[in-house]
Amino acid sequence: MAPLSRSLASVYHRAARAWSTGELADRYHAANERGLGDMPAGDPGPDRPISHLSTAIPRTISLVAAAHVLHVLPGRATDRDPDGTALLTHLFSTIDETAAGALHRCQLALDALGRERQDPLATPDEWLPYVYGEAVEELKHTSPDAKPPGLIDHAEQSARDIARAIYHLDIDEPTAPQTIADALSHLLAVCVFADLAAGRDRVKGGEGKGSGGPQAQ
């Protein structure tokens, strides 16, 4: 793999730390709000868990593709070429939009599942602490040197978990809520990368601070 751009290397450096669950809760809710803007206008379609997860699949396909391209771009060229910098910004923006959109749809799926099963243990309120805790552990050791690199791994894992959740829902598997929560934890980790790339170093109360493209250090 080619050397990373300074922007991506900087994001990895800032992402790989001990996050608190409170910090990640703020980032989760901010991402969920951004994901609301990714929903189509007009009729939202059936409010069913499988329906919401099915619409998340195209987002994760784009997310995985953007994450892979981001890691194979030659760092030297993208750092000093204006077109390369613009491409980096576009890829980070794609990751931001698709991860937030998929996260919002997974939350809608978990909400709909709780109502469908009339089960208070299958709701976001029940599972979000688990999501934050898993993301804390996932981010602590995230690395561009892992195989696959951390950002790619989280993107791919979220896609796999969403596909597994659809299957679990189809066969009425009781572990479906945890599978959705696993997808949410990986998507939250991706959203942290997107926040840092966009200059949203501090997020409080569901609102990101700062904007723009990837920030190099």
Protein Blocks (a to p, Z undefined) as FASTA:
>chain_A
ZZddfklmmmmmmmmccddfklmmmmmmmmmmmmmmmpcehjebjadfklmmmmmmmmmm
mmmmmmmmmmmpcfklmmmmmklmmmmmmmmmmmmmmmmmmmmmmmmmmmmmmmmnopak
lcfklmmmmmmmmmmmmmmmgcfkbccdfklmmmmmmmmmmmmmmmmmmnopaklmmmmm
mmmmmmmmmmmmmmmmnopabcgehiaededddddZZ
